[in-house]
Amino acid sequence: MAKDDINHNHLEATLGGIEGYRNEMDLFANTGLTHSHSRGIKPHMPGLANQLLSAPNQALPEIDDTRPLIDLLQQATFGDSIPMQWVTDKYALRTLLRKAHCFRLDAETSAMVVDFSLAVASDLEATRHLAIPPFPVTWFEIDNIARLNHTKARGISLTSTAQREDVCTRVGWLISPATDLAGSDGYYATYCTVVAQGVMLAPLSFFWHPGEQEIGHGLSKLAAREVERICFGVNGTNVSPIDAFPTPTPFQAGYGSEQQIALHIRDLMTELSGELRHIWGLLLALGAGHLGAQTVTSDQPISAGPHPMAKGKPVLPLVHKVLTIRLAKRATVEKITARAITGVKHRWHEVRGHFRTKLNPDGSVKWRIPIKAHARGDERLGKIEKTYKVER
């Protein structure tokens, strides 16, 4: 089956029932560059807990906030807590976590993610091609308070949930290859946080791929707009809904009927709208070191224990690095983003045939490769035409 067929099947499964329930629920109705990064509130009120998590009243667990979020998630895969109800294959999830290269963003870098997410909003399709994680399985932990505060400082309104005093303090993104999509070179990004009932993994993940744009997704305008809003939090993007959309991953699949999906996922996924834009902004920044966004990592100390036990064995912590992005002296987020987006979009021009030469350390020729004449570049940026005059 072709990649676009499989992606379309995932889209249909994810969006099934949306149009039927639209009038009742008004799914994903937030528009514009609104901040929706409350990222799952801590629902202390029993009624709100029941509404968001479909959970009965229960004693709230004690959570060690000093431990890395991914370590708390790893421990949660050994249990059956209510916030993990959408994870149907905890072993598969735990296996991914143990393969992950783990990074914790400091407060300054977490705030900078907001700047990059705004800068890339003007050309998300170009950003998609640059949104490649540094490792096949990568984990990022974000300081959500720093991100929210900087959002307000940028003059962007927060949702009512994001303005609450008990908003979640940190957020995790698990990025992994979409190996279940045949022929796909894409990725999943799964959102994680801590609510009052424990560690929570979002019911849907975000899929995208960095390859050529797919045309002819066959979705209605309403469904395509819903995909756009939940992924990016903005209207009128130039990203095809078959190239980036919310969907269950293999470890999230099979958790209920379409009606249950619509009823129980509505509020949570609405609060996550725009998260993929933040993820892409961070990934673009990580790949823009040559443009003035220097990435610095340092080791994060690992707890010496005692470690929590699961099935009679200690749950060992995962190795982390603290990630900091520093801008060069005259660099700005806007300049770096513009250069990254247009860097592979040179003006259309012809390239003469030539040789590419590799030299030895002593200056002698190691090898020469003939390069045929060709044309490259983007005509939308203009044309460069050269005229060569030969004189005797």
C-alpha positions in Angstrom: 0.0 0.0 0.0 1.3 3.5 -0.9 2.4 5.9 1.8 -0.4 8.4 1.0 -3.0 5.6 1.2 -1.8 4.6 4.7 -1.6 8.2 5.9 -5.1 8.7 4.6 -6.3 5.6 6.5 -4.7 7.0 9.7 -6.4 10.3 9.1 -9.8 8.7 8.5 -9.5 6.7 11.7 -8.5 9.8 13.7 -11.1 12.1 12.4 -13.9 9.7 12.3 -17.0 11.2 13.9 -15.7 14.7 14.0 -18.1 16.1 11.5 -21.0 14.2 13.2 -20.2 15.7 16.6 -19.1 19.1 15.4 -22.4 20.9 16.2 -22.5 19.4 19.7 -18.9 19.9 20.7 -17.3 22.6 18.5 -14.0 20.7 18.5 -10.7 22.5 18.2 -12.4 25.9 17.8 -9.6 28.1 18.9 -8.1 30.3 16.1 -5.1 32.5 15.4 -1.8 32.5 17.3 -3.4 31.7 20.6 -1.3 30.0 23.2 -2.7 26.7 24.2 0.1 25.3 26.2 -1.4 24.7 29.6 -0.5 21.2 28.7 -3.0 19.3 30.8 -3.9 21.0 34.1 -3.7 19.4 37.5 -7.4 18.8 38.1 -7.7 18.9 41.8 -11.5 19.3 41.7 -13.1 15.8 41.4 -15.7 17.0 38.8 -13.0 18.3 36.5 -10.9 15.2 37.0 -13.9 13.1 36.0 -14.5 15.3 32.9 -11.0 15.2 31.6 -9.8 11.8 32.6 -13.1 9.9 32.9 -11.9 8.8 36.3 -13.7 8.0 39.6 -12.6 9.8 42.8 -9.4 8.4 44.1 -6.5 9.2 46.4 -4.0 11.3 44.6 -0.5 9.8 44.4 2.6 11.5 45.7 4.9 12.5 42.9 8.6 13.3 43.3 8.9 16.5 41.3 12.7 16.4 41.6 12.9 13.4 39.3 13.1 13.8 35.5 9.7 13.5 33.8 10.8 10.6 31.6 11.8 8.7 34.7 8.3 9.2 36.1 6.8 8.1 32.8 9.0 5.0 32.7 7.8 4.1 36.2 4.2 4.7 35.1 4.5 2.1 32.3 4.6 -0.6 35.0 1.2 0.4 36.5 -2.4 1.1 35.5 -3.0 4.7 36.6 -5.9 6.5 35.1 -3.9 9.2 33.2 -2.1 6.4 31.3 -5.4 4.9 30.1 -4.7 5.7 26.4 -1.5 3.7 26.4 -2.5 0.2 25.3 1.1 -1.2 24.9 3.1 -0.1 27.8 6.0 -2.4 27.0 6.4 -0.9 23.6 6.4 2.6 25.1 8.9 1.6 27.8 11.2 0.1 25.1 11.1 3.4 23.2 11.9 5.4 26.4 15.0 3.3 27.0 16.2 4.0 23.5 15.8 7.8 23.8 18.5 10.4 23.9 17.1 12.6 26.7 17.5 16.4 26.9 16.1 18.8 29.4 15.8 22.4 28.2 16.8 25.1 30.7 14.4 27.9 31.4 15.9 30.3 28.9 15.8 27.8 26.1 12.3 26.7 27.0 11.2 30.4 26.6 13.1 30.7 23.3 11.0 27.8 21.9 8.1 30.2 21.9 10.1 32.7 19.7 11.0 30.0 17.2 7.4 28.7 17.1 6.2 32.2 16.2 9.0 32.7 13.6 8.2 29.5 11.7 4.5 30.2 11.6 4.8 32.2 8.3 6.1 29.1 6.4 5.3 25.9 8.2 5.7 23.9 5.0 9.3 24.9 4.6 9.8 24.3 8.3 8.4 20.7 7.9 11.4 19.8 5.7 13.8 21.0 8.4 12.0 19.3 11.3 14.3 16.4 11.7 15.2 15.2 15.3 18.8 14.8 16.2 18.3 11.1 17.0 15.7 8.6 15.9 14.3 8.4 19.4 14.6 11.7 21.2 13.1 13.1 24.4 12.8 16.8 25.3 11.6 18.0 28.7 10.4 21.6 28.6 10.1 24.2 31.5 6.4 25.0 30.8 6.3 27.9 33.3 9.1 29.6 31.5 7.3 29.0 28.2 4.0 30.4 29.5 5.6 33.4 31.0 7.5 34.2 27.8 4.3 33.7 25.8 2.6 36.4 27.8 5.6 38.6 27.5 5.3 38.3 23.7 1.7 39.7 24.0 0.0 36.4 23.2 -3.2 35.6 25.1 -3.3 32.4 27.1 -6.2 30.1 27.4 -8.2 30.2 30.6 -6.6 26.8 31.6 -3.1 28.1 30.9 -3.7 31.0 33.3 -4.5 28.8 36.2 -2.1 28.8 39.2 -1.9 25.0 39.1 -0.9 24.7 35.4 1.6 21.9 34.7 5.1 23.0 35.3 6.9 20.8 32.8 6.1 19.0 29.5 7.8 16.2 27.7 8.0 15.4 24.0 8.8 11.8 23.0 9.8 11.8 19.3 10.1 8.4 17.6 10.1 7.0 14.0 6.7 6.2 12.5 7.8 2.6 11.6 4.2 1.4 11.3 3.6 3.5 8.2 5.1 1.6 5.3 7.4 3.6 3.1 7.3 6.6 5.5 10.3 8.5 6.7 8.2 10.3 9.3 8.0 10.7 13.0 5.6 10.7 15.9 5.8 13.3 18.7 3.9 12.3 21.9 3.1 14.8 24.6 3.6 14.0 28.3 3.0 15.8 31.5 2.1 15.3 35.2 -1.5 15.9 36.4 -2.8 15.4 40.0 -3.6 11.7 39.2 -0.1 11.0 38.0 1.9 11.0 34.8 -0.3 11.5 31.7 0.4 10.7 28.1 -1.8 12.4 25.5 -4.4 10.3 23.8 -3.1 11.2 20.3 0.3 12.0 19.0 1.5 14.2 16.1 2.7 12.6 12.9 4.8 14.4 10.2 7.4 13.6 7.6 10.1 15.8 6.1 9.8 14.5 2.5 8.0 15.9 -0.6 4.6 17.3 -0.1 1.6 15.0 -0.7 -1.2 16.3 -2.9 -4.9 15.1 -2.9 -5.6 14.1 0.6 -9.3 13.8 -0.1 -10.5 15.4 3.2 -13.3 17.8 3.6 -12.4 21.4 4.2 -13.8 21.1 7.8 -11.6 18.0 8.6 -8.6 19.6 7.0 -9.1 22.8 9.1 -9.4 20.7 12.2 -6.1 19.0 11.5 -4.5 22.3 10.9 -5.8 23.9 14.1 -4.9 21.1 16.4 -1.4 20.7 15.0 -0.4 24.3 14.6 -2.9 26.5 16.4 -3.2 28.8 13.4 -5.4 29.0 10.3 -4.3 29.0 6.7 -1.0 27.1 6.9 0.6 25.8 3.7 1.0 22.3 5.2 -1.1 19.5 3.6 -3.1 17.6 6.3 -1.7 14.3 5.0 1.8 15.5 5.8 1.2 16.4 9.4 -1.8 15.3 11.5 -2.8 13.9 15.0 -3.1 10.2 15.2 -2.7 7.3 17.7 0.7 5.6 17.6 1.1 1.8 17.8 1.3 2.0 21.6 -1.8 4.2 21.7 -4.1 2.4 19.2 -7.4 0.7 20.0 -8.6 2.6 23.0 -12.2 3.0 22.2 -15.0 3.8 19.8 -15.2 7.0 17.7 -17.8 8.4 20.0 -15.6 7.8 23.1 -12.7 9.4 21.2 -14.8 12.5 20.5 -16.1 12.7 24.1 -13.0 12.1 26.1 -10.2 13.5 23.9 -11.9 16.8 23.0 -10.7 19.0 25.8 -7.2 17.5 26.1 -6.4 17.7 22.4 -7.9 21.2 22.2 -5.5 22.4 24.9 -2.6 20.9 22.9 -3.4 22.7 19.7 -0.3 24.3 18.3 2.2 22.0 20.1 3.6 20.7 16.9 4.5 24.2 15.8 6.6 24.5 19.0 8.2 21.1 18.3 9.1 22.1 14.8 10.5 25.4 16.0 12.8 23.7 18.4 14.0 21.2 15.8 14.7 24.0 13.3 16.8 25.8 16.0 18.8 22.6 16.8 19.7 22.3 13.1 20.7 26.0 12.7 24.1 26.0 14.5 25.8 27.3 11.4 23.3 30.2 11.2 23.9 31.5 14.7 22.0 29.2 17.1 24.7 27.3 19.1 23.6 24.3 21.0 25.4 23.5 24.2 24.8 20.4 26.3 26.0 19.4 29.8 25.5 16.3 31.9 22.6 16.2 34.3 23.4 14.5 37.6 21.8 11.1 38.0 20.2 10.2 41.3 22.1 7.7 43.3 18.9 6.2 44.7 17.2 4.5 46.3 15.3 4.0 43.1 11.6 3.1 42.9 10.8 -0.6 42.5 8.6 -2.2 39.9 8.0 -6.0 39.7 10.7 -6.5 42.2 13.4 -4.6 40.3 14.6 -1.0 40.6 13.5 1.4 37.9 16.9 2.9 37.0 17.0 6.6 35.9 17.8 7.4 32.3 20.9 9.4 31.3 20.0 13.1 30.6 21.7 16.2 29.2 20.8 19.8 29.9 20.3 21.6 26.6 20.9 25.3 26.1 20.6 27.3 22.8 22.6 30.4 22.6 22.3 33.0 19.9 25.3 34.5 18.3 26.1 38.2 19.0 24.1 39.7 16.1 21.7 36.8 15.5 18.0 36.9 16.2 15.4 34.1 16.2 13.7 35.8 13.2 17.0 36.1 11.2 18.0 32.5 11.9 14.6 31.2 11.0 14.4 33.1 7.8 17.9 32.0 6.7 17.1 28.4 7.6 13.9 28.4 5.7 15.3 30.1 2.6 18.8 28.6 2.9 17.8 25.7 0.7 15.7 28.0 -1.5 18.2 29.9 -3.5 17.1 31.8 -6.5 16.8 29.8 -9.7 20.1 29.6 -11.5 22.0 27.5 -13.9 25.1 25.6 -12.8 27.9 24.9 -15.3 29.4 21.5 -15.6 32.5 21.3 -13.4 34.7 19.0 -11.4 34.5 18.4 -7.7 38.1 17.9 -6.4 39.2 16.2 -3.2 42.8 17.0 -2.1 45.3 15.1 0.0 46.9 16.8 3.0 50.0 17.5 0.8 47.9 19.3 -1.8 47.9 16.6 -4.4 44.6 15.5 -6.0 43.0 12.5 -4.3 40.0 12.3 -6.7 38.0 14.3 -9.1 34.2 13.9 -9.8 32.6 15.4 -12.9 29.4 17.4 -12.2 27.1 17.8 -15.1 25.5 21.1 -16.0 22.1 21.6 -14.3 19.7 24.2 -12.9 18.6 24.6 -9.3 16.9 27.0 -7.0 13.4 28.4 -6.5 12.0 30.6 -9.2 9.6 32.3 -6.7 12.7 33.9 -5.2 13.8 35.2 -8.6 16.3 34.2 -11.3 20.0 34.7 -11.8 21.0 34.6 -15.4 24.7 34.7 -16.4 26.1 35.6 -19.8 29.6 34.6 -20.6 31.6 36.5 -23.2 34.6 34.8 -24.8 37.3 37.2 -26.2 40.3 36.2 -28.3 
